[in-house]
Amino acid sequence: MISLQVFYEGRVQGVGFRFTVRHIATGFDVTGWVRNLPDGRVELQVTGDEDELRAFLDQVAQSELHSLIREQTENKLNEPVVARGFEIRHD
């Protein structure tokens, strides 16, 4: 199991980005959350088997969101993401 923090930059707020990511997550065995940031980026934190997690991130990148993402930055987390399933956070 690995945990990642992913930041998406581009036209990623106000376009249903978080809802689409949550919908994509339902097809994968991952847990985590996604939220908007005040600086215009979207933050995703997710935990899962590495192959499953990579397949999930690939699906996000290849979805209709592809044209909205200008940059994607990943950081490995030392602790698993605390979440029930996959959530949209509003904090």
HTML snippet that shows the backbone in 3Dmol.js (N, CA, C, O; Angstrom):
<script src="https://3Dmol.org/build/3Dmol-min.js"></script>
<div id="view" style="width:600px;height:400px;position:relative"></div>
<script>
const pdb = `
ATOM      1  N   MET A   1       0.839  -1.192   0.000  1.00  0.00           N
ATOM      2  CA  MET A   1       0.000   0.000   0.000  1.00  0.00           C
ATOM      3  C   MET A   1       0.878   1.248   0.000  1.00  0.00           C
ATOM      4  O   MET A   1       1.887   1.326   0.702  1.00  0.00           O
ATOM      5  N   ILE A   2       0.466   2.210  -0.803  1.00  0.00           N
ATOM      6  CA  ILE A   2       1.149   3.501  -0.801  1.00  0.00           C
ATOM      7  C   ILE A   2       0.104   4.607  -0.670  1.00  0.00           C
ATOM      8  O   ILE A   2      -1.083   4.408  -0.932  1.00  0.00           O
ATOM      9  N   SER A   3       0.581   5.766  -0.259  1.00  0.00           N
ATOM     10  CA  SER A   3      -0.283   6.940  -0.134  1.00  0.00           C
ATOM     11  C   SER A   3       0.373   8.095  -0.867  1.00  0.00           C
ATOM     12  O   SER A   3       1.574   8.333  -0.738  1.00  0.00           O
ATOM     13  N   LEU A   4      -0.436   8.811  -1.640  1.00  0.00           N
ATOM     14  CA  LEU A   4       0.069   9.939  -2.408  1.00  0.00           C
ATOM     15  C   LEU A   4      -0.777  11.174  -2.175  1.00  0.00           C
ATOM     16  O   LEU A   4      -1.978  11.099  -1.914  1.00  0.00           O
ATOM     17  N   GLN A   5      -0.107  12.317  -2.280  1.00  0.00           N
ATOM     18  CA  GLN A   5      -0.762  13.610  -2.331  1.00  0.00           C
ATOM     19  C   GLN A   5      -0.521  14.125  -3.746  1.00  0.00           C
ATOM     20  O   GLN A   5       0.621  14.177  -4.203  1.00  0.00           O
ATOM     21  N   VAL A   6      -1.589  14.504  -4.439  1.00  0.00           N
ATOM     22  CA  VAL A   6      -1.472  14.978  -5.812  1.00  0.00           C
ATOM     23  C   VAL A   6      -2.122  16.351  -5.907  1.00  0.00           C
ATOM     24  O   VAL A   6      -3.250  16.549  -5.458  1.00  0.00           O
ATOM     25  N   PHE A   7      -1.395  17.296  -6.499  1.00  0.00           N
ATOM     26  CA  PHE A   7      -1.929  18.632  -6.744  1.00  0.00           C
ATOM     27  C   PHE A   7      -2.176  18.769  -8.241  1.00  0.00           C
ATOM     28  O   PHE A   7      -1.314  18.443  -9.057  1.00  0.00           O
ATOM     29  N   TYR A   8      -3.369  19.256  -8.592  1.00  0.00           N
ATOM     30  CA  TYR A   8      -3.719  19.518  -9.984  1.00  0.00           C
ATOM     31  C   TYR A   8      -3.836  21.019 -10.170  1.00  0.00           C
ATOM     32  O   TYR A   8      -4.501  21.706  -9.395  1.00  0.00           O
ATOM     33  N   GLU A   9      -3.174  21.522 -11.219  1.00  0.00           N
ATOM     34  CA  GLU A   9      -3.254  22.937 -11.569  1.00  0.00           C
ATOM     35  C   GLU A   9      -3.850  23.059 -12.954  1.00  0.00           C
ATOM     36  O   GLU A   9      -3.737  22.150 -13.777  1.00  0.00           O
ATOM     37  N   GLY A  10      -4.484  24.187 -13.203  1.00  0.00           N
ATOM     38  CA  GLY A  10      -5.112  24.442 -14.489  1.00  0.00           C
ATOM     39  C   GLY A  10      -6.508  24.993 -14.251  1.00  0.00           C
ATOM     40  O   GLY A  10      -6.739  25.708 -13.276  1.00  0.00           O
ATOM     41  N   ARG A  11      -7.431  24.667 -15.129  1.00  0.00           N
ATOM     42  CA  ARG A  11      -8.830  25.084 -14.955  1.00  0.00           C
ATOM     43  C   ARG A  11      -9.553  23.956 -14.231  1.00  0.00           C
ATOM     44  O   ARG A  11     -10.351  23.228 -14.823  1.00  0.00           O
ATOM     45  N   VAL A  12      -9.262  23.824 -12.944  1.00  0.00           N
ATOM     46  CA  VAL A  12      -9.701  22.647 -12.191  1.00  0.00           C
ATOM     47  C   VAL A  12     -10.745  22.956 -11.111  1.00  0.00           C
ATOM     48  O   VAL A  12     -11.168  22.054 -10.388  1.00  0.00           O
ATOM     49  N   GLN A  13     -11.158  24.211 -10.998  1.00  0.00           N
ATOM     50  CA  GLN A  13     -12.210  24.545 -10.035  1.00  0.00           C
ATOM     51  C   GLN A  13     -13.410  25.099 -10.781  1.00  0.00           C
ATOM     52  O   GLN A  13     -13.269  25.814 -11.773  1.00  0.00           O
ATOM     53  N   GLY A  14     -14.598  24.758 -10.287  1.00  0.00           N
ATOM     54  CA  GLY A  14     -15.833  25.252 -10.895  1.00  0.00           C
ATOM     55  C   GLY A  14     -16.229  24.510 -12.158  1.00  0.00           C
ATOM     56  O   GLY A  14     -17.059  24.995 -12.927  1.00  0.00           O
ATOM     57  N   VAL A  15     -15.639  23.329 -12.382  1.00  0.00           N
ATOM     58  CA  VAL A  15     -15.911  22.564 -13.610  1.00  0.00           C
ATOM     59  C   VAL A  15     -16.329  21.120 -13.314  1.00  0.00           C
ATOM     60  O   VAL A  15     -16.381  20.292 -14.223  1.00  0.00           O
ATOM     61  N   GLY A  16     -16.628  20.814 -12.037  1.00  0.00           N
ATOM     62  CA  GLY A  16     -17.009  19.455 -11.666  1.00  0.00           C
ATOM     63  C   GLY A  16     -15.838  18.509 -11.497  1.00  0.00           C
ATOM     64  O   GLY A  16     -16.012  17.291 -11.522  1.00  0.00           O
ATOM     65  N   PHE A  17     -14.646  19.061 -11.327  1.00  0.00           N
ATOM     66  CA  PHE A  17     -13.424  18.256 -11.219  1.00  0.00           C
ATOM     67  C   PHE A  17     -13.506  17.268 -10.057  1.00  0.00           C
ATOM     68  O   PHE A  17     -13.262  16.075 -10.236  1.00  0.00           O
ATOM     69  N   ARG A  18     -13.850  17.762  -8.867  1.00  0.00           N
ATOM     70  CA  ARG A  18     -13.889  16.894  -7.680  1.00  0.00           C
ATOM     71  C   ARG A  18     -14.931  15.793  -7.821  1.00  0.00           C
ATOM     72  O   ARG A  18     -14.690  14.651  -7.430  1.00  0.00           O
ATOM     73  N   PHE A  19     -16.078  16.131  -8.375  1.00  0.00           N
ATOM     74  CA  PHE A  19     -17.140  15.137  -8.540  1.00  0.00           C
ATOM     75  C   PHE A  19     -16.736  14.056  -9.538  1.00  0.00           C
ATOM     76  O   PHE A  19     -17.041  12.878  -9.350  1.00  0.00           O
ATOM     77  N   THR A  20     -16.050  14.467 -10.595  1.00  0.00           N
ATOM     78  CA  THR A  20     -15.577  13.492 -11.581  1.00  0.00           C
ATOM     79  C   THR A  20     -14.529  12.580 -10.977  1.00  0.00           C
ATOM     80  O   THR A  20     -14.556  11.372 -11.213  1.00  0.00           O
ATOM     81  N   VAL A  21     -13.600  13.136 -10.196  1.00  0.00           N
ATOM     82  CA  VAL A  21     -12.572  12.325  -9.540  1.00  0.00           C
ATOM     83  C   VAL A  21     -13.226  11.327  -8.587  1.00  0.00           C
ATOM     84  O   VAL A  21     -12.842  10.158  -8.553  1.00  0.00           O
ATOM     85  N   ARG A  22     -14.215  11.786  -7.811  1.00  0.00           N
ATOM     86  CA  ARG A  22     -14.910  10.877  -6.888  1.00  0.00           C
ATOM     87  C   ARG A  22     -15.619   9.765  -7.661  1.00  0.00           C
ATOM     88  O   ARG A  22     -15.594   8.609  -7.238  1.00  0.00           O
ATOM     89  N   HIS A  23     -16.242  10.097  -8.775  1.00  0.00           N
ATOM     90  CA  HIS A  23     -16.923   9.090  -9.595  1.00  0.00           C
ATOM     91  C   HIS A  23     -15.924   8.068 -10.140  1.00  0.00           C
ATOM     92  O   HIS A  23     -16.195   6.867 -10.113  1.00  0.00           O
ATOM     93  N   ILE A  24     -14.791   8.526 -10.625  1.00  0.00           N
ATOM     94  CA  ILE A  24     -13.755   7.621 -11.137  1.00  0.00           C
ATOM     95  C   ILE A  24     -13.272   6.697 -10.015  1.00  0.00           C
ATOM     96  O   ILE A  24     -13.049   5.508 -10.239  1.00  0.00           O
ATOM     97  N   ALA A  25     -13.114   7.246  -8.815  1.00  0.00           N
ATOM     98  CA  ALA A  25     -12.611   6.471  -7.673  1.00  0.00           C
ATOM     99  C   ALA A  25     -13.508   5.289  -7.337  1.00  0.00           C
ATOM    100  O   ALA A  25     -13.026   4.288  -6.805  1.00  0.00           O
ATOM    101  N   THR A  26     -14.812   5.380  -7.637  1.00  0.00           N
ATOM    102  CA  THR A  26     -15.717   4.278  -7.300  1.00  0.00           C
ATOM    103  C   THR A  26     -15.362   2.997  -8.058  1.00  0.00           C
ATOM    104  O   THR A  26     -15.758   1.908  -7.643  1.00  0.00           O
ATOM    105  N   GLY A  27     -14.632   3.111  -9.146  1.00  0.00           N
ATOM    106  CA  GLY A  27     -14.241   1.936  -9.913  1.00  0.00           C
ATOM    107  C   GLY A  27     -12.925   1.318  -9.471  1.00  0.00           C
ATOM    108  O   GLY A  27     -12.447   0.364 -10.085  1.00  0.00           O
ATOM    109  N   PHE A  28     -12.339   1.857  -8.412  1.00  0.00           N
ATOM    110  CA  PHE A  28     -11.029   1.389  -7.959  1.00  0.00           C
ATOM    111  C   PHE A  28     -11.047   1.123  -6.460  1.00  0.00           C
ATOM    112  O   PHE A  28     -11.851   1.701  -5.728  1.00  0.00           O
ATOM    113  N   ASP A  29     -10.165   0.255  -6.014  1.00  0.00           N
ATOM    114  CA  ASP A  29     -10.040  -0.065  -4.597  1.00  0.00           C
ATOM    115  C   ASP A  29      -9.048   0.897  -3.950  1.00  0.00           C
ATOM    116  O   ASP A  29      -7.934   0.519  -3.588  1.00  0.00           O
ATOM    117  N   VAL A  30      -9.484   2.156  -3.814  1.00  0.00           N
ATOM    118  CA  VAL A  30      -8.663   3.202  -3.200  1.00  0.00           C
ATOM    119  C   VAL A  30      -9.522   3.938  -2.175  1.00  0.00           C
ATOM    120  O   VAL A  30     -10.749   3.952  -2.270  1.00  0.00           O
ATOM    121  N   THR A  31      -8.863   4.543  -1.202  1.00  0.00           N
ATOM    122  CA  THR A  31      -9.540   5.415  -0.250  1.00  0.00           C
ATOM    123  C   THR A  31      -8.845   6.761  -0.276  1.00  0.00           C
ATOM    124  O   THR A  31      -7.653   6.860  -0.570  1.00  0.00           O
ATOM    125  N   GLY A  32      -9.607   7.792   0.037  1.00  0.00           N
ATOM    126  CA  GLY A  32      -8.995   9.113   0.056  1.00  0.00           C
ATOM    127  C   GLY A  32     -10.009  10.221  -0.068  1.00  0.00           C
ATOM    128  O   GLY A  32     -11.196  10.040   0.202  1.00  0.00           O
ATOM    129  N   TRP A  33      -9.521  11.366  -0.481  1.00  0.00           N
ATOM    130  CA  TRP A  33     -10.374  12.541  -0.605  1.00  0.00           C
ATOM    131  C   TRP A  33      -9.794  13.525  -1.612  1.00  0.00           C
ATOM    132  O   TRP A  33      -8.626  13.443  -1.993  1.00  0.00           O
ATOM    133  N   VAL A  34     -10.645  14.457  -2.029  1.00  0.00           N
ATOM    134  CA  VAL A  34     -10.262  15.503  -2.970  1.00  0.00           C
ATOM    135  C   VAL A  34     -10.891  16.804  -2.484  1.00  0.00           C
ATOM    136  O   VAL A  34     -12.009  16.796  -1.967  1.00  0.00           O
ATOM    137  N   ARG A  35     -10.179  17.925  -2.647  1.00  0.00           N
ATOM    138  CA  ARG A  35     -10.720  19.217  -2.212  1.00  0.00           C
ATOM    139  C   ARG A  35     -10.126  20.351  -3.040  1.00  0.00           C
ATOM    140  O   ARG A  35      -9.036  20.230  -3.599  1.00  0.00           O
ATOM    141  N   ASN A  36     -10.868  21.458  -3.106  1.00  0.00           N
ATOM    142  CA  ASN A  36     -10.366  22.683  -3.723  1.00  0.00           C
ATOM    143  C   ASN A  36      -9.459  23.402  -2.728  1.00  0.00           C
ATOM    144  O   ASN A  36      -9.677  23.348  -1.518  1.00  0.00           O
ATOM    145  N   LEU A  37      -8.448  24.070  -3.253  1.00  0.00           N
ATOM    146  CA  LEU A  37      -7.560  24.883  -2.429  1.00  0.00           C
ATOM    147  C   LEU A  37      -7.789  26.358  -2.745  1.00  0.00           C
ATOM    148  O   LEU A  37      -8.191  26.692  -3.859  1.00  0.00           O
ATOM    149  N   PRO A  38      -7.540  27.249  -1.779  1.00  0.00           N
ATOM    150  CA  PRO A  38      -7.767  28.684  -1.998  1.00  0.00           C
ATOM    151  C   PRO A  38      -6.944  29.265  -3.158  1.00  0.00           C
ATOM    152  O   PRO A  38      -7.325  30.283  -3.735  1.00  0.00           O
ATOM    153  N   ASP A  39      -5.821  28.626  -3.499  1.00  0.00           N
ATOM    154  CA  ASP A  39      -4.964  29.161  -4.566  1.00  0.00           C
ATOM    155  C   ASP A  39      -5.378  28.711  -5.970  1.00  0.00           C
ATOM    156  O   ASP A  39      -4.673  28.986  -6.941  1.00  0.00           O
ATOM    157  N   GLY A  40      -6.528  28.013  -6.081  1.00  0.00           N
ATOM    158  CA  GLY A  40      -7.026  27.611  -7.389  1.00  0.00           C
ATOM    159  C   GLY A  40      -6.677  26.191  -7.798  1.00  0.00           C
ATOM    160  O   GLY A  40      -7.162  25.701  -8.817  1.00  0.00           O
ATOM    161  N   ARG A  41      -5.828  25.519  -7.002  1.00  0.00           N
ATOM    162  CA  ARG A  41      -5.489  24.129  -7.298  1.00  0.00           C
ATOM    163  C   ARG A  41      -6.504  23.193  -6.658  1.00  0.00           C
ATOM    164  O   ARG A  41      -7.332  23.606  -5.846  1.00  0.00           O
ATOM    165  N   VAL A  42      -6.422  21.919  -7.044  1.00  0.00           N
ATOM    166  CA  VAL A  42      -7.188  20.861  -6.401  1.00  0.00           C
ATOM    167  C   VAL A  42      -6.189  19.894  -5.784  1.00  0.00           C
ATOM    168  O   VAL A  42      -5.205  19.519  -6.422  1.00  0.00           O
ATOM    169  N   GLU A  43      -6.443  19.490  -4.537  1.00  0.00           N
ATOM    170  CA  GLU A  43      -5.586  18.533  -3.837  1.00  0.00           C
ATOM    171  C   GLU A  43      -6.308  17.206  -3.724  1.00  0.00           C
ATOM    172  O   GLU A  43      -7.489  17.153  -3.382  1.00  0.00           O
ATOM    173  N   LEU A  44      -5.587  16.138  -4.016  1.00  0.00           N
ATOM    174  CA  LEU A  44      -6.079  14.771  -3.895  1.00  0.00           C
ATOM    175  C   LEU A  44      -5.134  14.031  -2.968  1.00  0.00           C
ATOM    176  O   LEU A  44      -3.917  14.103  -3.137  1.00  0.00           O
ATOM    177  N   GLN A  45      -5.682  13.315  -1.983  1.00  0.00           N
ATOM    178  CA  GLN A  45      -4.873  12.410  -1.170  1.00  0.00           C
ATOM    179  C   GLN A  45      -5.527  11.045  -1.268  1.00  0.00           C
ATOM    180  O   GLN A  45      -6.737  10.910  -1.090  1.00  0.00           O
ATOM    181  N   VAL A  46      -4.714  10.028  -1.555  1.00  0.00           N
ATOM    182  CA  VAL A  46      -5.269   8.709  -1.842  1.00  0.00           C
ATOM    183  C   VAL A  46      -4.320   7.620  -1.368  1.00  0.00           C
ATOM    184  O   VAL A  46      -3.100   7.772  -1.423  1.00  0.00           O
ATOM    185  N   THR A  47      -4.907   6.507  -0.896  1.00  0.00           N
ATOM    186  CA  THR A  47      -4.158   5.338  -0.451  1.00  0.00           C
ATOM    187  C   THR A  47      -4.693   4.113  -1.175  1.00  0.00           C
ATOM    188  O   THR A  47      -5.898   3.976  -1.383  1.00  0.00           O
ATOM    189  N   GLY A  48      -3.779   3.222  -1.557  1.00  0.00           N
ATOM    190  CA  GLY A  48      -4.178   1.969  -2.186  1.00  0.00           C
ATOM    191  C   GLY A  48      -2.972   1.158  -2.598  1.00  0.00           C
ATOM    192  O   GLY A  48      -1.832   1.602  -2.461  1.00  0.00           O
ATOM    193  N   ASP A  49      -3.230  -0.029  -3.101  1.00  0.00           N
ATOM    194  CA  ASP A  49      -2.184  -0.844  -3.699  1.00  0.00           C
ATOM    195  C   ASP A  49      -1.561  -0.027  -4.832  1.00  0.00           C
ATOM    196  O   ASP A  49      -2.276   0.664  -5.557  1.00  0.00           O
ATOM    197  N   GLU A  50      -0.252  -0.096  -4.991  1.00  0.00           N
ATOM    198  CA  GLU A  50       0.414   0.781  -5.954  1.00  0.00           C
ATOM    199  C   GLU A  50      -0.133   0.639  -7.366  1.00  0.00           C
ATOM    200  O   GLU A  50      -0.355   1.645  -8.039  1.00  0.00           O
ATOM    201  N   ASP A  51      -0.356  -0.589  -7.833  1.00  0.00           N
ATOM    202  CA  ASP A  51      -0.891  -0.777  -9.186  1.00  0.00           C
ATOM    203  C   ASP A  51      -2.294  -0.198  -9.314  1.00  0.00           C
ATOM    204  O   ASP A  51      -2.618   0.445 -10.312  1.00  0.00           O
ATOM    205  N   GLU A  52      -3.120  -0.425  -8.305  1.00  0.00           N
ATOM    206  CA  GLU A  52      -4.492   0.095  -8.317  1.00  0.00           C
ATOM    207  C   GLU A  52      -4.490   1.621  -8.286  1.00  0.00           C
ATOM    208  O   GLU A  52      -5.249   2.268  -9.007  1.00  0.00           O
ATOM    209  N   LEU A  53      -3.631   2.185  -7.444  1.00  0.00           N
ATOM    210  CA  LEU A  53      -3.534   3.630  -7.321  1.00  0.00           C
ATOM    211  C   LEU A  53      -3.062   4.258  -8.630  1.00  0.00           C
ATOM    212  O   LEU A  53      -3.596   5.282  -9.058  1.00  0.00           O
ATOM    213  N   ARG A  54      -2.078   3.656  -9.256  1.00  0.00           N
ATOM    214  CA  ARG A  54      -1.568   4.178 -10.546  1.00  0.00           C
ATOM    215  C   ARG A  54      -2.635   4.079 -11.637  1.00  0.00           C
ATOM    216  O   ARG A  54      -2.760   4.979 -12.467  1.00  0.00           O
ATOM    217  N   ALA A  55      -3.400   2.992 -11.636  1.00  0.00           N
ATOM    218  CA  ALA A  55      -4.479   2.842 -12.618  1.00  0.00           C
ATOM    219  C   ALA A  55      -5.541   3.921 -12.398  1.00  0.00           C
ATOM    220  O   ALA A  55      -6.070   4.476 -13.362  1.00  0.00           O
ATOM    221  N   PHE A  56      -5.852   4.216 -11.143  1.00  0.00           N
ATOM    222  CA  PHE A  56      -6.817   5.271 -10.814  1.00  0.00           C
ATOM    223  C   PHE A  56      -6.317   6.629 -11.313  1.00  0.00           C
ATOM    224  O   PHE A  56      -7.060   7.363 -11.965  1.00  0.00           O
ATOM    225  N   LEU A  57      -5.057   6.964 -11.007  1.00  0.00           N
ATOM    226  CA  LEU A  57      -4.506   8.252 -11.442  1.00  0.00           C
ATOM    227  C   LEU A  57      -4.428   8.336 -12.968  1.00  0.00           C
ATOM    228  O   LEU A  57      -4.657   9.401 -13.540  1.00  0.00           O
ATOM    229  N   ASP A  58      -4.108   7.231 -13.623  1.00  0.00           N
ATOM    230  CA  ASP A  58      -4.089   7.207 -15.092  1.00  0.00           C
ATOM    231  C   ASP A  58      -5.484   7.469 -15.644  1.00  0.00           C
ATOM    232  O   ASP A  58      -5.641   8.196 -16.626  1.00  0.00           O
ATOM    233  N   GLN A  59      -6.498   6.879 -15.015  1.00  0.00           N
ATOM    234  CA  GLN A  59      -7.871   7.080 -15.473  1.00  0.00           C
ATOM    235  C   GLN A  59      -8.288   8.539 -15.314  1.00  0.00           C
ATOM    236  O   GLN A  59      -8.962   9.091 -16.184  1.00  0.00           O
ATOM    237  N   VAL A  60      -7.889   9.165 -14.205  1.00  0.00           N
ATOM    238  CA  VAL A  60      -8.177  10.593 -14.015  1.00  0.00           C
ATOM    239  C   VAL A  60      -7.512  11.393 -15.131  1.00  0.00           C
ATOM    240  O   VAL A  60      -8.143  12.261 -15.736  1.00  0.00           O
ATOM    241  N   ALA A  61      -6.247  11.106 -15.403  1.00  0.00           N
ATOM    242  CA  ALA A  61      -5.491  11.847 -16.416  1.00  0.00           C
ATOM    243  C   ALA A  61      -6.043  11.644 -17.822  1.00  0.00           C
ATOM    244  O   ALA A  61      -5.906  12.527 -18.669  1.00  0.00           O
ATOM    245  N   GLN A  62      -6.667  10.487 -18.088  1.00  0.00           N
ATOM    246  CA  GLN A  62      -7.176  10.188 -19.428  1.00  0.00           C
ATOM    247  C   GLN A  62      -8.660  10.524 -19.581  1.00  0.00           C
ATOM    248  O   GLN A  62      -9.221  10.371 -20.666  1.00  0.00           O
ATOM    249  N   SER A  63      -9.292  10.977 -18.507  1.00  0.00           N
ATOM    250  CA  SER A  63     -10.726  11.284 -18.541  1.00  0.00           C
ATOM    251  C   SER A  63     -10.952  12.629 -19.232  1.00  0.00           C
ATOM    252  O   SER A  63     -10.025  13.235 -19.769  1.00  0.00           O
ATOM    253  N   GLU A  64     -12.212  13.079 -19.205  1.00  0.00           N
ATOM    254  CA  GLU A  64     -12.544  14.383 -19.783  1.00  0.00           C
ATOM    255  C   GLU A  64     -11.853  15.524 -19.040  1.00  0.00           C
ATOM    256  O   GLU A  64     -11.847  16.656 -19.523  1.00  0.00           O
ATOM    257  N   LEU A  65     -11.272  15.243 -17.872  1.00  0.00           N
ATOM    258  CA  LEU A  65     -10.536  16.264 -17.117  1.00  0.00           C
ATOM    259  C   LEU A  65      -9.190  16.585 -17.749  1.00  0.00           C
ATOM    260  O   LEU A  65      -8.585  17.609 -17.432  1.00  0.00           O
ATOM    261  N   HIS A  66      -8.720  15.728 -18.632  1.00  0.00           N
ATOM    262  CA  HIS A  66      -7.394  15.860 -19.239  1.00  0.00           C
ATOM    263  C   HIS A  66      -7.136  17.275 -19.779  1.00  0.00           C
ATOM    264  O   HIS A  66      -6.074  17.851 -19.540  1.00  0.00           O
ATOM    265  N   SER A  67      -8.095  17.818 -20.491  1.00  0.00           N
ATOM    266  CA  SER A  67      -7.892  19.129 -21.117  1.00  0.00           C
ATOM    267  C   SER A  67      -7.877  20.274 -20.101  1.00  0.00           C
ATOM    268  O   SER A  67      -7.465  21.386 -20.432  1.00  0.00           O
ATOM    269  N   LEU A  68      -8.319  20.014 -18.877  1.00  0.00           N
ATOM    270  CA  LEU A  68      -8.371  21.049 -17.843  1.00  0.00           C
ATOM    271  C   LEU A  68      -7.109  21.094 -16.990  1.00  0.00           C
ATOM    272  O   LEU A  68      -6.835  22.093 -16.326  1.00  0.00           O
ATOM    273  N   ILE A  69      -6.338  19.998 -17.012  1.00  0.00           N
ATOM    274  CA  ILE A  69      -5.151  19.882 -16.159  1.00  0.00           C
ATOM    275  C   ILE A  69      -3.928  20.422 -16.896  1.00  0.00           C
ATOM    276  O   ILE A  69      -3.552  19.916 -17.953  1.00  0.00           O
ATOM    277  N   ARG A  70      -3.315  21.456 -16.322  1.00  0.00           N
ATOM    278  CA  ARG A  70      -2.091  22.008 -16.892  1.00  0.00           C
ATOM    279  C   ARG A  70      -0.860  21.331 -16.281  1.00  0.00           C
ATOM    280  O   ARG A  70       0.141  21.101 -16.960  1.00  0.00           O
ATOM    281  N   GLU A  71      -0.957  21.021 -14.998  1.00  0.00           N
ATOM    282  CA  GLU A  71       0.175  20.392 -14.305  1.00  0.00           C
ATOM    283  C   GLU A  71      -0.333  19.508 -13.177  1.00  0.00           C
ATOM    284  O   GLU A  71      -1.323  19.821 -12.516  1.00  0.00           O
ATOM    285  N   GLN A  72       0.372  18.387 -12.971  1.00  0.00           N
ATOM    286  CA  GLN A  72       0.060  17.445 -11.897  1.00  0.00           C
ATOM    287  C   GLN A  72       1.353  17.190 -11.134  1.00  0.00           C
ATOM    288  O   GLN A  72       2.369  16.835 -11.731  1.00  0.00           O
ATOM    289  N   THR A  73       1.318  17.371  -9.812  1.00  0.00           N
ATOM    290  CA  THR A  73       2.486  17.183  -8.962  1.00  0.00           C
ATOM    291  C   THR A  73       2.159  16.149  -7.905  1.00  0.00           C
ATOM    292  O   THR A  73       1.122  16.239  -7.248  1.00  0.00           O
ATOM    293  N   GLU A  74       3.041  15.157  -7.730  1.00  0.00           N
ATOM    294  CA  GLU A  74       2.832  14.085  -6.753  1.00  0.00           C
ATOM    295  C   GLU A  74       3.859  14.138  -5.642  1.00  0.00           C
ATOM    296  O   GLU A  74       5.030  14.443  -5.867  1.00  0.00           O
ATOM    297  N   ASN A  75       3.399  13.835  -4.433  1.00  0.00           N
ATOM    298  CA  ASN A  75       4.270  13.671  -3.270  1.00  0.00           C
ATOM    299  C   ASN A  75       3.871  12.383  -2.572  1.00  0.00           C
ATOM    300  O   ASN A  75       2.684  12.112  -2.391  1.00  0.00           O
ATOM    301  N   LYS A  76       4.850  11.596  -2.183  1.00  0.00           N
ATOM    302  CA  LYS A  76       4.564  10.373  -1.431  1.00  0.00           C
ATOM    303  C   LYS A  76       4.334  10.749   0.033  1.00  0.00           C
ATOM    304  O   LYS A  76       5.077  11.547   0.604  1.00  0.00           O
ATOM    305  N   LEU A  77       3.285  10.158   0.636  1.00  0.00           N
ATOM    306  CA  LEU A  77       2.971  10.394   2.044  1.00  0.00           C
ATOM    307  C   LEU A  77       3.471   9.224   2.880  1.00  0.00           C
ATOM    308  O   LEU A  77       3.474   8.081   2.423  1.00  0.00           O
ATOM    309  N   ASN A  78       3.893   9.516   4.102  1.00  0.00           N
ATOM    310  CA  ASN A  78       4.389   8.473   4.999  1.00  0.00           C
ATOM    311  C   ASN A  78       3.273   7.730   5.717  1.00  0.00           C
ATOM    312  O   ASN A  78       3.461   6.586   6.130  1.00  0.00           O
ATOM    313  N   GLU A  79       2.120   8.361   5.870  1.00  0.00           N
ATOM    314  CA  GLU A  79       0.994   7.767   6.592  1.00  0.00           C
ATOM    315  C   GLU A  79      -0.165   7.530   5.628  1.00  0.00           C
ATOM    316  O   GLU A  79      -0.333   8.282   4.667  1.00  0.00           O
ATOM    317  N   PRO A  80      -0.968   6.492   5.875  1.00  0.00           N
ATOM    318  CA  PRO A  80      -2.161   6.276   5.045  1.00  0.00           C
ATOM    319  C   PRO A  80      -3.148   7.433   5.191  1.00  0.00           C
ATOM    320  O   PRO A  80      -3.219   8.070   6.241  1.00  0.00           O
ATOM    321  N   VAL A  81      -3.891   7.693   4.148  1.00  0.00           N
ATOM    322  CA  VAL A  81      -4.899   8.747   4.165  1.00  0.00           C
ATOM    323  C   VAL A  81      -6.097   8.255   4.979  1.00  0.00           C
ATOM    324  O   VAL A  81      -6.587   7.144   4.775  1.00  0.00           O
ATOM    325  N   VAL A  82      -6.556   9.096   5.900  1.00  0.00           N
ATOM    326  CA  VAL A  82      -7.710   8.750   6.730  1.00  0.00           C
ATOM    327  C   VAL A  82      -8.976   9.209   6.005  1.00  0.00           C
ATOM    328  O   VAL A  82      -9.209  10.406   5.832  1.00  0.00           O
ATOM    329  N   ALA A  83      -9.784   8.243   5.589  1.00  0.00           N
ATOM    330  CA  ALA A  83     -11.045   8.555   4.895  1.00  0.00           C
ATOM    331  C   ALA A  83     -11.932   7.324   4.928  1.00  0.00           C
ATOM    332  O   ALA A  83     -11.456   6.196   5.061  1.00  0.00           O
ATOM    333  N   ARG A  84     -13.242   7.564   4.802  1.00  0.00           N
ATOM    334  CA  ARG A  84     -14.199   6.475   4.646  1.00  0.00           C
ATOM    335  C   ARG A  84     -14.536   6.402   3.171  1.00  0.00           C
ATOM    336  O   ARG A  84     -15.300   7.227   2.671  1.00  0.00           O
ATOM    337  N   GLY A  85     -13.994   5.449   2.482  1.00  0.00           N
ATOM    338  CA  GLY A  85     -14.214   5.378   1.040  1.00  0.00           C
ATOM    339  C   GLY A  85     -13.464   6.484   0.354  1.00  0.00           C
ATOM    340  O   GLY A  85     -12.283   6.705   0.625  1.00  0.00           O
ATOM    341  N   PHE A  86     -14.146   7.190  -0.542  1.00  0.00           N
ATOM    342  CA  PHE A  86     -13.537   8.332  -1.231  1.00  0.00           C
ATOM    343  C   PHE A  86     -14.487   9.505  -1.134  1.00  0.00           C
ATOM    344  O   PHE A  86     -15.645   9.419  -1.541  1.00  0.00           O
ATOM    345  N   GLU A  87     -13.985  10.611  -0.586  1.00  0.00           N
ATOM    346  CA  GLU A  87     -14.830  11.741  -0.224  1.00  0.00           C
ATOM    347  C   GLU A  87     -14.406  13.029  -0.920  1.00  0.00           C
ATOM    348  O   GLU A  87     -13.259  13.194  -1.335  1.00  0.00           O
ATOM    349  N   ILE A  88     -15.372  13.932  -1.030  1.00  0.00           N
ATOM    350  CA  ILE A  88     -15.075  15.319  -1.374  1.00  0.00           C
ATOM    351  C   ILE A  88     -15.040  16.086  -0.063  1.00  0.00           C
ATOM    352  O   ILE A  88     -16.009  16.088   0.697  1.00  0.00           O
ATOM    353  N   ARG A  89     -13.919  16.734   0.190  1.00  0.00           N
ATOM    354  CA  ARG A  89     -13.793  17.511   1.423  1.00  0.00           C
ATOM    355  C   ARG A  89     -14.041  18.981   1.111  1.00  0.00           C
ATOM    356  O   ARG A  89     -13.769  19.459   0.010  1.00  0.00           O
ATOM    357  N   HIS A  90     -14.566  19.684   2.111  1.00  0.00           N
ATOM    358  CA  HIS A  90     -14.898  21.100   1.947  1.00  0.00           C
ATOM    359  C   HIS A  90     -14.180  21.958   2.982  1.00  0.00           C
ATOM    360  O   HIS A  90     -14.697  22.996   3.397  1.00  0.00           O
ATOM    361  N   ASP A  91     -12.999  21.532   3.396  1.00  0.00           N
ATOM    362  CA  ASP A  91     -12.265  22.320   4.409  1.00  0.00           C
ATOM    363  C   ASP A  91     -11.088  23.033   3.787  1.00  0.00           C
ATOM    364  O   ASP A  91     -10.358  23.740   4.481  1.00  0.00           O
TER     365      ASP A  91
END
`;
const viewer = $3Dmol.createViewer("view");
viewer.addModel(pdb, "pdb");
viewer.setStyle({}, {cartoon: {color: "spectrum"}});
viewer.zoomTo();
viewer.render();
</script>
